[in-house]
Amino acid sequence: MADRDDLATLLDEQASFYQAVAAEYDDHALPFPGGGELSDALDAFRPAGSVLELACGPGTWTNQLLRHATDVTAVDASAEMLGIASARVGGQRVRFVLADLFGWRPERRYDVVFFGFWLSHVPPERFASFWSLVADCLQPDGRVFFVDDAYRTGDELIEGEHSPVIQRRLTDGTAYRILKVPHRPEDLEHQLDQIGWRIEVHPTAGPFYWGSGRRPQPAQVA
């Protein structure tokens, strides 16, 4: 991406896509095995306490978080997505927040931060700053869990396979540019290690992967 203005334009277009795709979001689910492994891994992780869900979308994961959480704060930049999530989940123990994650800052800290199919939409230039936000959202001993995929079709690669920019279409054919960074689990784990996180990233069947971990605490001086 050439400059800050180009990136801002692209992020605006990505946000517009998720506003427009909200009503048909489930129709675009990937037809691959592996999704069940993601769900099982999240249950094994047990996201207890106060949980922050970033980019909650239509609430696909929110109900599962509520199996373990005391309460959930679910943030998304699309009012359309939040409307669907609220109808799907209800308001019990969930607070929905309309906000652009690239400008939002938390009002409090949480025991767990979760994001599903979001990290791949964070531009490489903002990878470190996004994880700085995650750190600001967590209690000192807080934990992180995320799920994602690296799937991109040949038709989507409008700038070539080495670019994070792809093109996605609605069912009516309307096209939008969005970001889709095809993280490799081992490379992602290394990137996170370099910026101070201890997170294990696990591939599953199909193009999916999940990660969990935390930021190490400074050693106590006796």
C-alpha positions in Angstrom: 0.0 0.0 0.0 1.5 3.3 -1.1 0.7 5.8 1.6 -1.5 6.6 4.6 -4.3 8.1 2.4 -4.5 5.0 0.3 -4.7 2.8 3.4 -7.4 5.0 4.9 -9.4 4.7 1.7 -9.0 0.9 1.7 -10.0 0.6 5.3 -13.1 2.7 4.6 -14.0 0.4 1.7 -13.5 -2.7 3.9 -15.8 -1.2 6.5 -18.4 -0.5 3.8 -18.1 -4.1 2.6 -18.9 -5.5 6.1 -21.9 -3.1 6.4 -23.2 -4.2 3.1 -22.5 -7.9 3.6 -24.1 -8.2 7.0 -27.5 -9.5 5.9 -25.9 -12.3 3.8 -22.8 -12.9 5.9 -23.6 -16.5 6.7 -24.0 -17.2 3.0 -20.3 -16.6 2.5 -19.1 -19.1 5.1 -16.2 -21.2 3.9 -17.2 -24.8 2.8 -14.3 -26.5 4.5 -13.8 -28.8 7.4 -12.0 -27.5 10.5 -14.6 -25.1 11.9 -15.5 -27.6 14.5 -11.9 -27.8 15.7 -12.0 -24.0 16.2 -15.1 -24.3 18.4 -13.7 -27.2 20.4 -10.4 -25.3 21.0 -12.3 -22.2 22.3 -14.3 -24.4 24.7 -11.1 -26.0 25.9 -9.6 -22.5 26.4 -12.6 -21.6 28.6 -12.8 -17.8 28.2 -14.0 -17.1 31.7 -14.5 -13.8 33.5 -15.1 -10.5 31.6 -14.5 -11.1 27.9 -14.0 -8.5 25.2 -14.9 -9.6 21.7 -13.3 -7.5 19.0 -15.0 -7.3 15.5 -17.9 -9.5 16.8 -19.7 -9.3 13.4 -23.2 -10.9 13.5 -22.5 -12.6 16.8 -21.3 -15.9 15.4 -19.0 -16.6 18.4 -20.7 -14.5 21.1 -23.1 -17.2 22.3 -20.2 -19.6 22.7 -18.2 -17.0 24.7 -21.2 -16.7 27.0 -21.0 -20.4 27.9 -17.9 -19.5 30.0 -17.9 -15.7 30.4 -19.4 -13.7 33.3 -20.1 -10.9 30.8 -19.1 -10.0 27.2 -18.4 -6.6 25.6 -18.8 -7.0 21.8 -17.3 -4.3 19.6 -17.9 -3.9 15.8 -17.7 -1.0 13.3 -20.9 -2.1 11.5 -24.3 -1.1 13.0 -25.8 -3.6 10.6 -23.7 -6.4 12.1 -24.4 -5.3 15.7 -28.2 -5.3 14.9 -28.0 -9.0 13.8 -25.8 -9.9 16.7 -28.1 -8.3 19.2 -31.1 -10.1 17.7 -29.2 -13.4 17.7 -27.7 -13.2 21.2 -30.0 -10.9 23.1 -28.8 -8.4 25.7 -28.3 -10.7 28.7 -24.7 -10.3 29.9 -23.7 -8.7 26.6 -22.9 -5.0 25.9 -22.6 -4.1 22.3 -20.4 -1.2 21.2 -20.3 0.5 17.8 -16.7 1.6 17.1 -14.0 1.5 14.6 -11.3 -0.7 16.1 -8.5 1.3 14.4 -9.5 4.3 16.5 -11.2 2.8 19.5 -9.7 2.6 23.0 -11.0 0.5 25.9 -12.6 2.1 28.9 -11.5 -0.8 31.2 -9.5 -4.0 31.1 -10.7 -7.6 30.6 -9.8 -11.1 31.6 -9.9 -12.3 28.0 -9.8 -10.7 24.5 -11.3 -12.8 21.7 -11.5 -12.0 17.9 -12.8 -14.3 15.3 -11.8 -13.9 11.6 -10.5 -10.4 12.2 -6.7 -10.6 12.4 -6.4 -11.3 8.7 -8.2 -8.0 8.0 -5.6 -5.9 9.9 -3.1 -4.3 7.5 0.5 -5.4 8.0 1.4 -1.7 8.8 -1.0 -1.8 11.8 -0.2 -5.3 13.1 2.0 -4.1 16.0 -0.4 -1.2 16.9 -3.3 -3.6 16.9 -1.6 -5.9 19.3 -0.7 -2.9 21.4 -4.5 -2.2 21.6 -5.0 -5.8 22.7 -2.5 -5.4 25.5 -4.3 -2.2 26.6 -7.5 -4.2 26.8 -6.2 -6.9 29.0 -5.7 -7.4 32.8 -2.0 -8.0 33.6 -2.7 -11.8 33.7 -5.2 -11.6 30.8 -5.4 -14.1 28.0 -6.0 -13.9 24.2 -7.8 -16.3 21.9 -8.4 -15.9 18.2 -9.5 -17.9 15.2 -9.0 -17.1 11.5 -8.3 -18.5 8.0 -5.8 -17.8 5.2 -8.2 -18.6 2.3 -8.1 -16.4 -0.8 -9.4 -17.5 -4.2 -7.5 -16.7 -7.4 -10.3 -14.4 -8.6 -9.9 -12.3 -5.5 -6.2 -11.6 -6.0 -6.6 -8.4 -8.0 -3.1 -7.2 -7.0 -1.4 -10.5 -7.2 -0.7 -13.2 -4.6 1.8 -11.2 -2.7 -0.5 -8.3 -1.9 -2.8 -8.3 1.1 -5.5 -6.5 -0.9 -8.2 -8.6 -2.4 -11.6 -8.1 -4.0 -14.8 -9.6 -2.5 -18.3 -9.5 -4.0 -21.8 -9.4 -2.6 -24.3 -11.9 -4.0 -25.5 -9.2 -6.3 -22.0 -8.8 -7.8 -21.1 -5.5 -6.1 -17.3 -5.5 -5.6 -15.3 -4.2 -2.7 -11.6 -4.1 -1.9 -10.7 -5.5 1.5 -7.6 -6.7 3.3 -7.0 -10.4 3.7 -3.5 -11.2 5.0 -2.8 -15.0 4.5 -0.9 -15.6 7.7 1.0 -18.9 8.0 0.6 -20.2 11.6 4.4 -20.6 12.2 5.2 -17.2 10.8 2.4 -15.5 12.8 3.7 -17.1 16.0 7.1 -15.8 15.2 5.8 -12.3 14.5 3.9 -12.3 17.8 7.0 -13.5 19.7 9.0 -10.6 18.2 6.6 -8.0 19.7 6.5 -9.6 23.1 3.6 -12.0 23.0 3.7 -15.7 23.9 1.0 -17.2 21.7 0.8 -20.7 20.2 -0.8 -20.7 16.8 -2.3 -24.0 15.6 -3.4 -25.0 12.1 -6.6 -27.1 11.8 -8.2 -28.9 8.8 -8.8 -26.7 5.8 -7.4 -23.1 5.8 -8.3 -22.4 9.4 -6.0 -21.7 12.4 -6.4 -20.6 16.0 -4.1 -19.0 18.6 -4.1 -18.6 22.3 -1.7 -17.2 24.9 -0.8 -14.1 26.8 1.8 -11.4 27.3 4.5 -12.5 29.8 4.6 -10.6 33.1 7.8 -8.9 34.2 9.8 -10.9 36.8 9.2 -9.8 40.4 12.2 -8.4 42.2 12.6 -9.8 45.7 
